[in-house]
Each structure stands twice: as structure tokens, then as C-alpha cells.
Amino acid sequence: MDRGGSAELRETHRLVGHADRAWALAWSPNPGAGAGPVLASCGADKTVRIWKRAPDGAWHCSDVLEGVHERTVRSCAWSPDGKLLVDASFDGTAAIWEYSGEDFELVDTLEGHLNEVKSVSWNQSGSMIATCSRDRAAWIWEILPGNEHECVDVLEGHTEDVKMVQWHPFFDVLVSVSYDNTIRVWADDGDGKWPCVQTLTEAGNSGHSSTVWSISFNQKGDRMVTCSDDCTLKIWDTSIDLSQPTIGEGHDSWRHISTLSGYHGRTIFSVHWSSEDVIASGAGDNAICLFAEENSMVEGPSYRLILKKEKAHDMDVNCVRWCPQDPRVLASASDDGTVKLWELRGDILD
């Protein structure tokens, strides 16, 4: 179904290898000079698989990172320089792998969570990692020389599972989303602690009415999008002056500006904002939707559906991620065990 004019989302590759559901995806932000895109996927088969594009355009699995975790690998993320990959597992640990461009070596394991680790994220400088868990807490780890690590704070405030953590693209500000229906913003107080500076809720801030699963920032860092079990996506805007970064100040200014509803029929599990300002969402209705801001005469920003790809997978779409090297390429991961690559074609501004 195409509701946006000439736009089309075409499947270009199907990556098969996971023996169980594929949970999450991460594109390397820096695959190396002359190298093609590199994609990591992780799943319930306790592995992380590395996919590379050959010169002839074909994709292949170059590495399988396995034998470390005892349960599902739920999340994975590359460091900003592309030299380290961290994964998070339901066994309560996160593993850090060093990537030489050819091989992966396990260099460290983060231990401390009392339960399933659901998500992992690097800050913009690569000096810190955030993890979150079913134990209702988010942890911040400082990465030290020699790939050593130290937990610098445990962020407590959520009353249920923390589903995802995501660093702001420019500031050391962390956002967490939870089964308790809330979004929390955490910022460094200058003394090594990370208090919650803002909580976005249904009652107080027009937030979500059910579990919040995912969050993504736009390229400018002045907006973020969240998605939920309530089958909506919500757009948030901040009034902070991004040209004048001040640690810990102004990051409590997020306000709700738009709600997208009626497009997915089941839980929206994943959302990701491309560098071309296209928002992709993946859901339990097996579909992928694409949205973009439109010029409107009404007061305030307005977003429209570009297209909905029905039956994008045979089962739930757990993750969608735009490629940083090619913002028209989208990857998706599903309960059906496959990873698919899509190309967005046509004029998205129609």
C-alpha cells in the first residue's frame, strides 16, 4: 500500500542464518576506507552475525560471534569508530568485541545486572556504554584504556522493565523507555551522577498509555520519536539551543508535538529516524511503515504516512534500522528469523 505518491520500498536481499528469531540490528558507522556497509544482527539463537556486502553487491555472513552467551542476544551496538561491538543478553551480561576489520576478539564482559539485559548503546564519543534490564535499572559504564570498564552509576526510577536506552547524538544525555509506559531523560550533574531530569508520561506530557519499546533521535538531535504497545508513535521536540551545549542543562525541555496512530494494528516494537528525516517503524502486524514531515498550513509540525509495507515479514518485525552510508537502505529483523534489506525508491516528498 502506497499512500505517498511515487515512493516504493523494495526488498533487495534476504539474509538467512539465524536459527531462531532475529531481535536487533546495528549498522557499523565506520566500516573502514573502501569497505562496503557492515551490518550486525543478533537473535534468540545466542549469536551475533556479521553481514558484509561484496563488490558484486551480494551479501554474505562473514562472522558468527557465539559461545559467549547462555541465552538470547537481545541487542547490539557499534562504537562510533566502528572498532568495538557490544551486545546484550538475557543471561544478564553484555560482551564487548574488538573488530580489526577482519576478525572479532572478545575483550571484555560487563556483569552486574540482576536479570535480562534488554538494550545497549554507546555515547557519541565512545567513552561510555549504557545498558538496561528487566531489573528496572539502567547502568552507565565508562570504558577505560585497555578496554577495561567501570560502572559509574546505576539509574533507578523506572518501576518496570527498561526496554531500551539511547544516547543523544551530541550530548552525554541518556533516554530510557520502559514497560511502565514512561520515557525518562538522564543527564550528568557534573559530579559523576546521572539524575533523571525529565519523565514523560501519558498524564503529564501526552505520553504513551502502554509499554514504550523504542526511541530514536533525528539527525539534528532536536527531535525524538518513540513507539509503544499502544500502537502509536509520538514525536517529541526540545527547545534547547543545540549550538550552545551545556552539560546537564536544558535537557528537561522535551515536549510532545505529534502522535501518529491508526497505521499499525499491533504493538510497534521498533522505530528509527533516517538522515533524510524519514521515520521507519516495525510492528507485530508484520508490517513496516514510513513517515515524513509534511508542509502544512495547520499550526505545529505534521507527519504523514509515505507508505505501508504489508507482510514485510512472515512474523513480528522486531527491529528497523536505516543504513548510515546509504539513507535509502533499510534493514529489518523479524521473529521469522530473517534479516531483510530494503531500498526506498521514488520521491518521498510527493
VEXDREN-2710 file (C-alpha; in Angstrom, 1 decimal):
% VEXDREN-2710
k/r/px/py/pz
1/MET/0.0/0.0/0.0
2/ASP/1.5/3.3/-1.1
3/ARG/-0.1/6.4/0.3
4/GLY/2.7/8.8/-0.5
5/GLY/2.7/9.1/-4.3
6/SER/5.7/7.5/-6.1
7/ALA/7.6/6.1/-3.1
8/GLU/8.3/2.4/-3.1
9/LEU/10.0/0.1/-0.5
10/ARG/11.5/-2.8/-2.5
11/GLU/13.1/-5.9/-0.9
12/THR/16.6/-6.3/-2.3
13/HIS/18.2/-9.0/-0.1
14/ARG/17.1/-11.6/2.4
15/LEU/19.8/-12.6/4.9
16/VAL/19.2/-16.1/6.3
17/GLY/21.3/-17.6/9.0
18/HIS/19.8/-17.1/12.4
19/ALA/18.3/-20.4/13.8
20/ASP/15.6/-18.5/15.8
21/ARG/14.0/-15.1/15.9
22/ALA/16.2/-12.1/14.9
23/TRP/15.9/-9.5/17.6
24/ALA/18.0/-6.4/16.7
25/LEU/20.3/-4.8/14.1
26/ALA/23.2/-2.4/14.1
27/TRP/25.0/-0.8/11.1
28/SER/28.6/0.0/11.6
29/PRO/29.1/3.8/11.5
30/ASN/32.6/3.4/10.2
31/PRO/33.2/0.2/8.2
32/GLY/36.6/1.4/7.0
33/ALA/38.0/3.1/3.9
34/GLY/36.9/1.4/0.8
35/ALA/34.8/-1.1/2.6
36/GLY/31.1/-1.6/2.0
37/PRO/28.4/-1.4/4.6
38/VAL/28.7/-3.8/7.6
39/LEU/25.6/-5.0/9.5
40/ALA/25.4/-6.8/12.8
41/SER/22.3/-8.8/13.7
42/CYS/21.6/-10.7/16.9
43/GLY/19.0/-13.2/18.0
44/ALA/17.4/-15.9/20.2
45/ASP/20.0/-18.4/18.9
46/LYS/22.5/-16.7/21.3
47/THR/24.6/-15.4/18.4
48/VAL/25.6/-12.2/16.7
49/ARG/26.0/-12.5/12.9
50/ILE/28.1/-10.0/10.8
51/TRP/26.9/-9.3/7.3
52/LYS/29.0/-7.7/4.6
53/ARG/28.3/-6.6/1.0
54/ALA/30.7/-7.9/-1.6
55/PRO/32.0/-5.8/-4.5
56/ASP/29.4/-7.5/-6.8
57/GLY/26.6/-6.4/-4.5
58/ALA/25.9/-9.8/-2.9
59/TRP/25.6/-10.0/0.9
60/HIS/27.2/-12.8/3.0
61/CYS/27.7/-13.7/6.6
62/SER/31.4/-13.1/7.4
63/ASP/31.4/-13.9/11.1
64/VAL/29.3/-15.6/13.7
65/LEU/30.0/-14.4/17.3
66/GLU/29.0/-17.3/19.5
67/GLY/29.9/-19.4/22.5
68/VAL/29.8/-16.5/25.0
69/HIS/26.1/-16.1/26.0
70/GLU/23.9/-18.7/27.5
71/ARG/20.6/-17.1/26.4
72/THR/19.1/-14.8/23.8
73/VAL/21.3/-11.9/22.5
74/ARG/18.7/-9.1/22.6
75/SER/20.7/-6.0/21.4
76/CYS/23.9/-5.0/19.7
77/ALA/25.6/-1.6/19.0
78/TRP/28.9/-0.4/17.4
79/SER/31.2/2.2/18.9
80/PRO/31.3/5.4/16.9
81/ASP/34.7/4.5/15.4
82/GLY/33.4/1.0/14.4
83/LYS/36.3/-0.7/16.2
84/LEU/34.2/-2.2/19.0
85/LEU/30.8/-4.0/19.1
86/VAL/28.9/-4.6/22.3
87/ASP/26.0/-7.0/22.6
88/ALA/23.5/-7.5/25.4
89/SER/22.0/-10.8/26.5
90/PHE/19.1/-12.3/28.5
91/ASP/21.9/-14.1/30.6
92/GLY/22.4/-10.8/32.4
93/THR/25.7/-9.8/30.7
94/ALA/27.0/-7.7/27.9
95/ALA/30.0/-8.6/25.8
96/ILE/32.5/-6.3/24.1
97/TRP/34.1/-7.4/20.9
98/GLU/37.1/-5.8/19.2
99/TYR/36.9/-5.6/15.4
100/SER/40.1/-5.4/13.4
101/GLY/38.4/-5.1/10.0
102/GLU/38.9/-8.8/9.5
103/ASP/38.4/-10.7/12.8
104/PHE/36.5/-10.2/16.1
105/GLU/38.0/-10.8/19.5
106/LEU/36.1/-10.9/22.8
107/VAL/37.9/-8.3/25.0
108/ASP/35.5/-7.7/28.0
109/THR/32.3/-8.7/29.6
110/LEU/30.0/-6.3/31.6
111/GLU/28.4/-8.0/34.5
112/GLY/26.2/-6.6/37.3
113/HIS/22.6/-6.6/36.1
114/LEU/20.3/-8.9/38.1
115/ASN/18.3/-10.0/35.2
116/GLU/17.9/-10.0/31.4
117/VAL/19.8/-7.1/29.6
118/LYS/17.4/-5.7/27.0
119/SER/19.4/-2.9/25.3
120/VAL/22.9/-1.4/24.9
121/SER/24.0/1.9/23.5
122/TRP/27.3/3.9/23.0
123/ASN/27.6/7.6/23.7
124/GLN/28.7/9.9/20.9
125/SER/32.4/9.9/22.0
126/GLY/32.7/6.2/22.5
127/SER/33.8/6.7/26.1
128/MET/30.6/5.3/27.8
129/ILE/28.1/2.4/27.3
130/ALA/24.6/2.3/28.7
131/THR/22.8/-0.9/29.4
132/CYS/19.3/-1.6/30.7
133/SER/17.5/-4.6/32.1
134/ARG/14.5/-6.3/33.4
135/ASP/15.8/-5.4/36.9
136/ARG/14.3/-1.9/36.2
137/ALA/17.6/-0.2/36.1
138/ALA/19.9/1.4/33.5
139/TRP/23.7/1.2/34.1
140/ILE/26.3/3.6/32.8
141/TRP/29.8/2.1/32.1
142/GLU/32.9/4.1/31.5
143/ILE/35.3/2.5/29.0
144/LEU/38.9/2.8/30.2
145/PRO/42.2/2.3/28.4
146/GLY/42.9/-1.3/27.5
147/ASN/39.1/-2.0/27.1
148/GLU/38.7/-2.1/30.9
149/HIS/35.4/-0.8/32.3
150/GLU/33.9/0.7/35.4
151/CYS/30.2/1.2/36.3
152/VAL/29.9/4.9/37.2
153/ASP/26.2/5.0/38.1
154/VAL/23.1/2.9/38.3
155/LEU/20.0/4.8/37.2
156/GLU/16.9/3.8/39.2
157/GLY/13.5/5.3/38.8
158/HIS/11.5/3.1/36.4
159/THR/9.0/0.8/38.1
160/GLU/9.1/-2.0/35.5
161/ASP/11.4/-3.4/32.8
162/VAL/13.6/-0.9/30.9
163/LYS/13.1/-1.9/27.3
164/MET/15.7/0.4/25.6
165/VAL/18.4/3.0/26.3
166/GLN/19.6/5.5/23.7
167/TRP/22.2/8.3/24.0
168/HIS/21.6/11.7/22.5
169/PRO/23.7/12.1/19.2
170/PHE/25.6/15.1/20.5
171/PHE/25.3/15.3/24.3
172/ASP/26.0/12.9/27.1
173/VAL/22.3/12.7/27.8
174/LEU/20.6/9.3/28.0
175/VAL/16.9/8.4/27.3
176/SER/15.3/5.2/28.6
177/VAL/11.9/3.8/27.8
178/SER/10.0/1.2/29.8
179/TYR/7.3/-1.3/30.4
180/ASP/6.0/1.3/33.0
181/ASN/4.8/3.4/30.0
182/THR/7.3/6.2/30.7
183/ILE/10.2/7.9/29.0
184/ARG/13.0/9.2/31.2
185/VAL/15.8/11.6/30.4
186/TRP/19.0/11.4/32.4
187/ALA/21.9/13.9/32.4
188/ASP/25.3/14.2/34.0
189/ASP/25.1/16.6/37.1
190/GLY/28.8/17.4/36.8
191/ASP/29.7/15.3/39.9
192/GLY/29.6/11.9/38.2
193/LYS/26.0/11.2/38.9
194/TRP/23.2/10.9/36.4
195/PRO/19.9/12.1/37.9
196/CYS/16.6/11.9/36.0
197/VAL/15.9/15.4/34.7
198/GLN/12.5/14.7/33.0
199/THR/9.9/12.0/32.9
200/LEU/7.4/11.9/30.0
201/THR/4.1/10.3/30.9
202/GLU/0.6/10.0/29.5
203/ALA/-0.9/12.2/32.2
204/GLY/1.7/14.9/32.4
205/ASN/3.2/15.1/28.9
206/SER/0.7/13.4/26.4
207/GLY/2.9/10.3/26.5
208/HIS/2.2/6.7/25.9
209/SER/-0.6/4.7/27.6
210/SER/1.2/1.4/27.4
211/THR/4.7/-0.2/27.2
212/VAL/7.3/2.0/25.4
213/TRP/9.5/-0.2/23.3
214/SER/11.9/2.0/21.3
215/ILE/13.3/5.5/20.8
216/SER/15.3/7.3/18.0
217/PHE/16.7/10.8/17.5
218/ASN/16.7/12.7/14.3
219/GLN/20.0/13.8/12.8
220/LYS/19.8/17.3/14.3
221/GLY/19.1/15.9/17.8
222/ASP/16.3/18.3/18.4
223/ARG/13.5/15.7/18.0
224/MET/13.0/12.1/19.0
225/VAL/10.4/9.6/18.2
226/THR/9.1/6.8/20.5
227/CYS/6.8/3.8/19.8
228/SER/4.6/1.7/22.0
229/ASP/2.3/-1.2/22.7
230/ASP/-0.5/1.4/22.4
231/CYS/0.1/1.2/18.6
232/THR/1.2/4.9/18.4
233/LEU/4.3/6.7/17.5
234/LYS/5.0/10.0/19.3
235/ILE/7.2/12.9/18.2
236/TRP/9.0/15.0/20.8
237/ASP/10.8/18.3/20.3
238/THR/13.2/20.2/22.5
239/SER/13.7/23.9/22.9
240/ILE/17.4/23.5/23.9
241/ASP/19.9/25.6/21.8
242/LEU/22.0/22.8/20.2
243/SER/24.6/25.4/19.2
244/GLN/25.4/26.0/22.9
245/PRO/25.9/22.6/24.5
246/THR/25.8/22.8/28.3
247/ILE/26.1/19.5/30.2
248/GLY/23.0/18.8/32.3
249/GLU/21.2/22.0/31.5
250/GLY/18.2/22.4/29.2
251/HIS/17.7/18.7/28.7
252/ASP/14.4/18.7/30.6
253/SER/12.7/20.6/27.8
254/TRP/11.2/17.8/25.7
255/ARG/7.6/18.3/24.7
256/HIS/5.1/16.3/22.7
257/ILE/4.3/17.7/19.3
258/SER/2.6/14.9/17.3
259/THR/1.0/11.5/17.6
260/LEU/0.8/9.0/14.7
261/SER/-1.9/6.5/15.2
262/GLY/-4.0/4.1/13.2
263/TYR/-1.2/2.9/11.0
264/HIS/-0.2/-0.4/12.8
265/GLY/-2.7/-2.9/14.1
266/ARG/-0.5/-4.4/16.8
267/THR/2.4/-3.4/19.1
268/ILE/5.0/-1.2/17.4
269/PHE/8.3/-2.7/18.5
270/SER/10.9/-0.5/16.7
271/VAL/11.4/2.9/15.2
272/HIS/14.3/4.6/13.5
273/TRP/14.9/8.1/12.1
274/SER/17.0/8.3/8.9
275/SER/19.4/11.1/7.9
276/GLU/16.9/12.1/5.3
277/ASP/14.2/12.6/8.0
278/VAL/12.2/9.5/7.2
279/ILE/10.9/7.6/10.2
280/ALA/10.6/3.8/9.8
281/SER/8.5/1.7/12.2
282/GLY/8.2/-2.1/12.5
283/ALA/5.4/-3.9/14.4
284/GLY/3.7/-7.0/15.5
285/ASP/1.4/-6.8/12.4
286/ASN/4.4/-7.9/10.3
287/ALA/4.4/-4.5/8.6
288/ILE/6.8/-1.6/8.1
289/CYS/5.6/2.0/7.8
290/LEU/7.5/5.0/6.7
291/PHE/6.6/8.6/7.7
292/ALA/7.9/12.1/6.9
293/GLU/7.1/15.6/8.0
294/GLU/4.9/17.5/5.6
295/ASN/4.4/21.1/4.9
296/SER/1.1/22.0/6.5
297/MET/-1.0/25.2/7.0
298/VAL/-2.0/24.0/10.4
299/GLU/-0.2/25.2/13.5
300/GLY/2.7/23.0/14.5
301/PRO/4.5/20.2/12.8
302/SER/2.6/17.4/11.0
303/TYR/3.7/14.0/9.8
304/ARG/2.2/11.8/7.1
305/LEU/2.5/8.2/6.0
306/ILE/4.7/7.8/3.0
307/LEU/3.8/4.1/2.6
308/LYS/3.0/0.9/4.5
309/LYS/4.7/-2.3/3.5
310/GLU/2.2/-5.0/4.4
311/LYS/3.6/-8.5/5.1
312/ALA/7.1/-7.2/5.1
313/HIS/7.9/-10.4/7.1
314/ASP/6.0/-13.5/7.9
315/MET/6.0/-12.7/11.6
316/ASP/6.6/-9.7/14.0
317/VAL/9.0/-7.1/12.8
318/ASN/11.3/-6.6/15.8
319/CYS/13.8/-4.0/14.5
320/VAL/14.2/-1.5/11.7
321/ARG/17.4/0.4/11.0
322/TRP/18.5/2.8/8.3
323/CYS/22.0/2.4/6.8
324/PRO/24.2/5.4/7.7
325/GLN/26.2/5.1/4.4
326/ASP/23.1/4.9/2.3
327/PRO/20.0/6.5/3.9
328/ARG/17.7/4.9/1.3
329/VAL/18.6/1.4/2.5
330/LEU/16.6/-0.1/5.4
331/ALA/17.3/-3.3/7.3
332/SER/14.6/-5.2/9.2
333/ALA/14.7/-8.2/11.6
334/SER/11.9/-10.5/12.5
335/ASP/10.6/-13.3/14.6
336/ASP/10.7/-15.3/11.3
337/GLY/14.5/-15.5/11.8
338/THR/15.3/-13.5/8.7
339/VAL/17.0/-10.1/8.1
340/LYS/15.8/-8.2/5.1
341/LEU/17.3/-5.3/3.2
342/TRP/15.1/-2.8/1.5
343/GLU/15.6/0.1/-0.9
344/LEU/13.4/3.2/-0.7
345/ARG/12.8/4.4/-4.2
346/GLY/10.9/7.3/-5.6
347/ASP/10.2/10.8/-4.4
348/ILE/9.4/10.8/-0.7
349/LEU/8.4/14.5/-0.9
350/ASP/5.4/13.9/-3.3
END
